[in-house]
Amino acid sequence: MPLFDDLSQFLENRLEEFLRRNPHLELEVLLEQLRIQEEDTLKLIAELKVKEQQSQDETLSTAQEIHRWHIRIQKAKNANRPDLANAAQEREASLLHQGNLLWGQMQGLKERLSYAQALLHRIQIRHQEVKAKATEVQAKRISTKAQNKVQQCDAAGWSSTNGFYSSNDNLEEKFRRWETEAELEQMKRNMGK
């Protein structure tokens, strides 16, 4: 298996290197991971809420049962039936123990739910930060591409020295700005999907 481990490590290193050279893709991967974490956390929160409600219902039911047996103990004592009173006290003690366990479980579920909600909040904040960074990186890429196109056109003979347009050409500048803004808007729409 060392060959498989070596190959796996090699591919992992190549992927990391590729992502470092293409930060926009790295950010997309990170956004996808955050989306999956957010989905998983939302599912966990939903499950914990259901379990918490079940635990509360079970705890309340046990408390009502304890109350019922407490009344029976008093009735048996008042009727001078120590045999029934002792058995009812044992039942009440057992229910109290069960109730304490249920209470502890319910508190544990509440803590887990609180932790999951805090985690979800942190994931959502991180998602917003990464999305903003991805938008920024994409804007820089578009700007760089636009500048490269202009430089290529200049290098290919479309410069002001050849007389095709002057360096003070206002219309050219307006079109460049408009095209860059259009690319940015398209990128924002793509990122919003």
Sequence and secondary structure as in RCSB ss.txt:
>XXXX:A:sequence
MPLFDDLSQFLENRLEEFLRRNPHLELEVLLEQLRIQEEDTLKLIAELKVKEQQSQDETLSTAQEIHRWHIRIQK
AKNANRPDLANAAQEREASLLHQGNLLWGQMQGLKERLSYAQALLHRIQIRHQEVKAKATEVQAKRISTKAQNKV
QQCDAAGWSSTNGFYSSNDNLEEKFRRWETEAELEQMKRNMGK
>XXXX:A:secstr
 HHHHHHHHHHHHHHHHHHHH HHHHHHHHHHHHHHHHHHHHHHHHHHHHHHHHHHHHHHHHHHHHHHHHHHHHH
HHHTT HHHHHHHHHHHHHHHHHHHHHHHHHHHHHHHHHHHHHHHHHHHHHHHHHHHHHHHHHHHHHHHHHHHHH
HHHIIIIISGGGTSS TT HHHHHHHHHHHHHHHHHHHHHHH 
